[in-house]
Amino acid sequence: MTNVKTMIAGGAVAAAFAIAAACGGGSSNNTTGPTGGCTPSTNPNTFVIQNNQVCPQTLTVAVGSQVTMINNDSNVHEMDSDPHPEHTDCPPLNQIDFLNPGQSRSSGNLTTARRCGFHDHSRPDVAALKGTITIQ
């Protein structure tokens, strides 16, 4: 019985390491986000999509600013304003829309002071692909 428990425990540890590796977990000091592996841009007002997550997940920008999203992921993403599926919260964010891998696009001018949410329209329930912008 002890050998069976040891084998099960060893298998669980191996599975945990495999899941961490698949999620992009790492120990780099430059990573943020729920699973690590996403390096924020050094450019202000810029979100990076990498390893199926957005980073940073929040930004504060000045009224009249635009935000840019860079898709450094291997998947296509469709970034739109909340709420899903209406996309009416911050219409200028809808100008980003489809981003192929390696592509970047900027929003329209964010002219109203408020807090806006955004998400990947194709994966609206994935928390790592959601974010907020505070316009002030």
Secondary structure, DSSP 4 states (H G I P E B T S, - for coil): -HHHHHHHHHHHHHHHHHHHHHTT----TT-BSSSS-BPPPSSTTEEEEETTEEESSEEEE-TTB--EEEE-SSS-EEEEESSTTT--S-GGGGGTEEE-TT-EEE---B-S-EEEEEEETTSTT-GGG-EEEEE-
